[in-house]
Amino acid sequence: MDHLFRPLQLGSLTLPNRICMAPLTRCRADRDHVPTQLMAEHYAQRASAGLIIAEATMVQAGQSAFQTEPGIYSAAQIDGWRRVTEAVHARGGRIFLQLWHGGRACHPLINGDIEPVSASAIAITNDITHTPEGKANYVVPRVLHDDELPAIVALFGQAAANALAAGFDGIEIHGANGYLIDQFLRDGCNRRTGPYGGPVENRARLLLEVLAAVGVVWGSERVGLRLSPLSSFNSMGDSDPIGLARWLAERLNACNLAYVHLIRGDVLGEVQGDVLTPFRQRYQGVLIANLHYTAAEAEAAIAAGQCDAVAFGTAYIANPDLPERIRAGAPLNTPNPSTFYKPGPAGYTDYPFMTTT
Ligand SMILES: Cc1cc2nc3c(=O)[nH]c(=O)nc-3n(C[C@H](O)[C@H](O)[C@H](O)COP(=O)(O)O)c2cc1C
């Protein structure tokens, strides 16, 4: 497992290994979306990751998709996150925060009747959501006008400043998994005309404006970006996902980002294709790959130059000491899906560490 344990440089930040913790929404914040002490413990347990990418975090009030996911728009949330970053740093770790706007994945019943917004008036239909009143279908979102988009960009800029104040080492922009930025990127969901619709350079405009705004706050070399061109989760699709990935790979070279974090396939398994190879051929920066990697496959992928690091999702839910286990060739704990989104310590901070004899 040599390659997984080689240091990796992200701008001025050195990762001691190439095993990253993928962003994982776990719904352990409080009802005001304030990060809790339990979250500080959870992330501190995972401080041996090369990089922790903390979960999708709301940049705006009234745009909740999961009820007790965290935010980074209030002073209390900044204080809560500061406890998390201090706990991770005290154990020698590094932590980025994933900045997120849910767009059409938010539901009025979770948000005091506030309507969700999106690129076009198209609802998510391949899933249901959970609200205080039980399971519900997603609703048709309100279309954001072009002149509302500078305010969305500004929300990301403010959230980036708040993340800096909270002591993070960097931020990741959530451009994946069918949330607002992705809703603009992919033409199955973006049917707009005008400067933010139509050809890919228009559909990518919101993303590029957000990257520029947060780069002013952080310096672009502390900004990562997550993309999932092939994913059909949240009713997403594109008429040319590989073309989209190629275009983004070439365009992002000019952005001098910390990394691009590419979900290599479709988590629902409905869309097939290789997006990693064309992206790697065109993108010159650090590339983190994700989705269904075993440690052995991750090692082989890095050794073959397919990516520079691998992010592990579900393996990190159940294995706080994942790098130590990989290095030792030890068995992994099995994650329990029934506690993935269930508030409380069960299935969150109580997965056992490897015992050494
Ligand atoms: C419980 C759970 C929560 C997740 N939350 C997020 C999230 O907040 N942001 C995100 O980009 N992806 C999220 N994902 C996707 C994971 O980051 C990752 O892409 C997925 O688990 C696939 O990686 P794996 O095969 O290593 O598990 C989540 C996945 C799970 C299972």
PDBQT file of the ligand as one rigid body, heavy atoms in Angstrom, charges set to zero:
ROOT
HETATM    1  C1  LIG A 401     -24.791   8.675   4.598  1.00  0.00    +0.000 C 
HETATM    2  C2  LIG A 401     -24.211   9.365   3.405  1.00  0.00    +0.000 A 
HETATM    3  C3  LIG A 401     -24.138  10.752   3.380  1.00  0.00    +0.000 A 
HETATM    4  C4  LIG A 401     -23.552  11.422   2.287  1.00  0.00    +0.000 A 
HETATM    5  N1  LIG A 401     -23.440  12.772   2.315  1.00  0.00    +0.000 NA
HETATM    6  C5  LIG A 401     -22.787  13.421   1.319  1.00  0.00    +0.000 A 
HETATM    7  C6  LIG A 401     -22.538  14.822   1.398  1.00  0.00    +0.000 A 
HETATM    8  O1  LIG A 401     -22.878  15.500   2.378  1.00  0.00    +0.000 OA
HETATM    9  N2  LIG A 401     -21.899  15.413   0.343  1.00  0.00    +0.000 N 
HETATM   10  C7  LIG A 401     -21.489  14.701  -0.756  1.00  0.00    +0.000 A 
HETATM   11  O2  LIG A 401     -20.911  15.267  -1.681  1.00  0.00    +0.000 OA
HETATM   12  N3  LIG A 401     -21.685  13.364  -0.829  1.00  0.00    +0.000 NA
HETATM   13  C8  LIG A 401     -22.292  12.722   0.185  1.00  0.00    +0.000 A 
HETATM   14  N4  LIG A 401     -22.435  11.358   0.143  1.00  0.00    +0.000 N 
HETATM   15  C9  LIG A 401     -21.754  10.592  -0.928  1.00  0.00    +0.000 C 
HETATM   16  C10 LIG A 401     -20.377  10.134  -0.416  1.00  0.00    +0.000 C 
HETATM   17  O3  LIG A 401     -19.524  11.270  -0.218  1.00  0.00    +0.000 OA
HETATM   18  C11 LIG A 401     -19.689   9.194  -1.408  1.00  0.00    +0.000 C 
HETATM   19  O4  LIG A 401     -19.668   9.791  -2.677  1.00  0.00    +0.000 OA
HETATM   20  C12 LIG A 401     -20.411   7.850  -1.492  1.00  0.00    +0.000 C 
HETATM   21  O5  LIG A 401     -20.560   7.262  -0.198  1.00  0.00    +0.000 OA
HETATM   22  C13 LIG A 401     -19.622   6.887  -2.391  1.00  0.00    +0.000 C 
HETATM   23  O6  LIG A 401     -18.353   6.615  -1.838  1.00  0.00    +0.000 OA
HETATM   24  P1  LIG A 401     -18.042   5.142  -1.244  1.00  0.00    +0.000 P 
HETATM   25  O7  LIG A 401     -18.318   4.178  -2.346  1.00  0.00    +0.000 OA
HETATM   26  O8  LIG A 401     -16.629   5.172  -0.785  1.00  0.00    +0.000 OA
HETATM   27  O9  LIG A 401     -19.025   4.949  -0.090  1.00  0.00    +0.000 OA
HETATM   28  C14 LIG A 401     -23.054  10.662   1.197  1.00  0.00    +0.000 A 
HETATM   29  C15 LIG A 401     -23.158   9.274   1.218  1.00  0.00    +0.000 A 
HETATM   30  C16 LIG A 401     -23.718   8.624   2.305  1.00  0.00    +0.000 A 
HETATM   31  C17 LIG A 401     -23.760   7.119   2.311  1.00  0.00    +0.000 C 
ENDROOT
TORSDOF 0
